[in-house]
Amino acid sequence: MKEKYLNILLSVFVVAAILATVFLFRLYSGGKPSKEESFPTPIPRKGEIGYQEKDTKVKIGSEEFSSGKFRKIEAGSIFFDDGGDLTTFPLTQDEVVLSCTSQYLPNASELDLDQVISIDITTPSELSGKIPKDEFIVVHASDVAGKVTAHTVFIDASKCQK
């Protein structure tokens, strides 16, 4: 008889151990099957590698973007014909970016920065030999310490010389 009670007691103990294990598992796993944890990828900020501009189109004819036919670079300034008016901007002293775009520029009212296919960082003195005379260009200039200075020139990619 004693053996019968021991078997029952052992069976109750095994069932209680199984129930306790299931209870603890569900308690610590939140009652859901475990899945791989995913860590959020940090979103790059402006100026960081991987940052994507939301607006990739800019208005030509605005304060910062002017267009016209290239005339010359002289005394550190770029000259271009803006519909009959000769426009000039001083160039940045150290480097200027020549951006080659697949966009057709003569009729463009907006510059689509997604269509820039290559860039060439050059000096103002070297830039003159890289833009054919009368080539249609878009000039990006910014106010630096109270002086508007051109730092980027966009031209048709087929005219870019490497």
C-alpha positions as CSV (number, residue, x, y, z in Angstrom):
1,M,0.0,0.0,0.0
2,K,2.8,2.3,0.8
3,E,4.2,1.9,-2.7
4,K,0.8,2.9,-4.2
5,Y,0.9,6.2,-2.2
6,L,4.5,6.8,-3.3
7,N,3.6,6.3,-6.9
8,I,0.7,8.7,-6.6
9,L,2.8,11.3,-4.8
10,L,5.5,11.0,-7.4
11,S,3.0,11.4,-10.2
12,V,1.5,14.5,-8.5
13,F,5.0,15.9,-8.1
14,V,5.9,15.4,-11.8
15,V,2.7,17.0,-12.9
16,A,3.2,20.0,-10.6
17,A,6.8,20.4,-11.9
18,I,5.6,20.4,-15.5
19,L,2.8,22.9,-14.7
20,A,5.3,25.2,-12.8
21,T,7.7,25.1,-15.8
22,V,4.9,26.0,-18.2
23,F,3.7,28.8,-15.9
24,L,7.2,30.3,-15.6
25,F,7.9,30.1,-19.3
26,R,4.6,31.9,-20.1
27,L,5.3,34.5,-17.4
28,Y,8.7,35.4,-18.7
29,S,8.0,35.2,-22.4
30,G,4.9,37.3,-22.1
31,G,2.7,34.4,-23.2
32,K,4.0,34.8,-26.8
33,P,6.3,32.6,-28.7
34,S,9.8,34.1,-28.7
35,K,10.9,35.9,-31.9
36,E,14.2,37.5,-32.9
37,E,14.7,40.9,-31.5
38,S,15.1,43.6,-34.1
39,F,17.2,46.7,-33.3
40,P,16.1,49.9,-34.9
41,T,18.6,51.3,-37.5
42,P,19.6,54.9,-36.7
43,I,18.3,57.3,-39.3
44,P,21.1,59.4,-40.8
45,R,20.9,63.1,-40.3
46,K,21.6,65.8,-42.9
47,G,25.4,65.8,-43.6
48,E,25.9,62.2,-42.6
49,I,26.6,59.3,-44.9
50,G,23.3,57.7,-46.1
51,Y,21.2,60.8,-45.7
52,Q,18.6,61.2,-48.4
53,E,17.1,64.6,-49.2
54,K,13.3,64.6,-49.2
55,D,13.1,67.4,-51.8
56,T,15.5,66.7,-54.7
57,K,14.1,69.4,-56.9
58,V,15.0,73.1,-56.6
59,K,13.6,76.0,-58.5
60,I,15.9,77.6,-61.1
61,G,15.7,81.3,-61.0
62,S,15.5,81.4,-57.2
63,E,18.0,83.4,-55.2
64,E,20.5,80.5,-55.0
65,F,20.0,78.9,-58.5
66,S,20.6,80.9,-61.6
67,S,21.0,79.7,-65.2
68,G,22.2,80.9,-68.6
69,K,24.9,80.4,-71.2
70,F,28.4,80.2,-70.0
71,R,30.7,83.0,-71.2
72,K,34.0,82.9,-69.1
73,I,35.8,82.6,-65.8
74,E,38.0,85.5,-65.1
75,A,39.5,87.0,-61.9
76,G,37.9,84.3,-59.8
77,S,34.4,85.0,-61.0
78,I,32.0,83.1,-63.4
79,F,30.2,85.0,-66.1
80,F,27.1,83.8,-67.9
81,D,24.4,85.3,-70.1
82,D,21.1,85.1,-68.2
83,G,18.6,85.9,-71.0
84,G,20.4,88.9,-72.3
85,D,21.9,90.1,-69.0
86,L,25.5,89.3,-68.2
87,T,25.5,87.8,-64.7
88,T,28.6,87.3,-62.6
89,F,29.2,85.5,-59.3
90,P,32.6,85.2,-57.5
91,L,33.6,81.6,-57.2
92,T,34.7,79.9,-54.0
93,Q,38.5,80.2,-53.7
94,D,39.6,76.6,-52.9
95,E,37.2,74.3,-54.8
96,V,34.2,74.4,-57.1
97,V,32.0,71.4,-57.9
98,L,31.2,70.7,-61.5
99,S,28.0,68.6,-61.4
100,C,27.2,66.6,-64.5
101,T,23.4,66.0,-65.0
102,S,21.4,64.0,-67.4
103,Q,18.6,66.6,-67.2
104,Y,18.0,68.9,-70.2
105,L,18.9,72.3,-68.7
106,P,17.9,74.9,-71.3
107,N,14.1,74.6,-70.7
108,A,14.2,73.5,-67.1
109,S,12.4,75.5,-64.5
110,E,13.5,73.1,-61.7
111,L,16.8,71.3,-61.2
112,D,16.4,67.7,-60.4
113,L,19.3,66.7,-58.2
114,D,18.5,63.0,-58.6
115,Q,19.6,63.3,-62.2
116,V,23.2,64.3,-61.3
117,I,25.3,61.4,-62.5
118,S,28.8,62.5,-61.6
119,I,30.7,65.4,-60.0
120,D,34.1,66.8,-60.5
121,I,35.7,68.8,-57.6
122,T,38.0,71.2,-59.2
123,T,39.6,74.7,-58.7
124,P,38.2,77.9,-60.1
125,S,41.1,78.2,-62.5
126,E,40.7,74.7,-63.9
127,L,36.9,75.0,-64.2
128,S,37.2,77.4,-67.2
129,G,38.6,74.7,-69.4
130,K,35.9,72.2,-68.4
131,I,32.9,74.2,-69.6
132,P,32.4,74.8,-73.3
133,K,31.6,78.4,-74.2
134,D,27.9,79.0,-74.8
135,E,27.1,75.8,-72.9
136,F,23.9,76.2,-70.8
137,I,24.7,76.0,-67.1
138,V,23.0,76.3,-63.8
139,V,25.0,78.0,-61.0
140,H,24.4,77.3,-57.3
141,A,25.5,80.2,-55.2
142,S,25.1,80.8,-51.4
143,D,25.5,83.7,-49.1
144,V,28.8,83.2,-47.2
145,A,29.5,85.9,-44.6
146,G,27.4,88.5,-46.5
147,K,28.8,87.7,-49.9
148,V,27.0,85.6,-52.5
149,T,29.5,83.0,-53.8
150,A,29.1,80.3,-56.5
151,H,30.3,76.9,-55.4
152,T,28.6,74.5,-57.8
153,V,28.0,74.6,-61.6
154,F,25.7,72.1,-63.3
155,I,26.1,71.2,-67.0
156,D,24.9,68.5,-69.4
157,A,26.6,65.2,-68.7
158,S,27.6,64.8,-72.3
159,K,29.7,67.9,-72.0
160,C,31.5,66.9,-68.9
161,Q,35.2,66.4,-69.5
162,K,37.2,64.2,-67.1
